[in-house]
Amino acid sequence: MKYRRGTDASRETPATAQPGPPDEQFTLTGILVPLDFSDESLQALEFAVPLAKRFGAFADSLPLIGINAESAVEVGIPAEALAAETRTGDFDLVVTSTHGHTGVPHFLLGSTAEKLVRLAACPVLVVPSHSA
């Protein structure tokens, strides 16, 4: 049985992957890192920085030394505003965190991260909270 990304089947496993064609070259030029300055979002930033450095990618988050970056403030429902940014911005990847405050129904991702995975126009890497 096949499942779409973001369905119940993907919530049952800690990670899902959909491989591309074997000859497809992976490039990473833009990373979106949503920050609310919580410990969890800063963990996602710590994960994204080495990726940005390794691939020479633009990281849209805080201006960081050695990384081409910019910051922006968005207003709205977080997952929807971020998903809209993936459609209008030049991003190959979103690196986000999960807070784990929503209980059993969203045990693995959390409602915001889960919705972002379903709505984003690019892959979303969810960094689990060290405290969850």
Secondary structure, 3 states (H helix, E strand, C coil): CCCCCCCHHHHCCCCCCCCCCCCCCCCCCEEECCCCCCHHHHHHHHHHHHHHHHHCCEEECCCECCECEECCCCCCCHHHHHHHHHHHCCCCEEEEECCCCCCHHHCCCCHHHHHHHHHCCCCEEEECCCCC
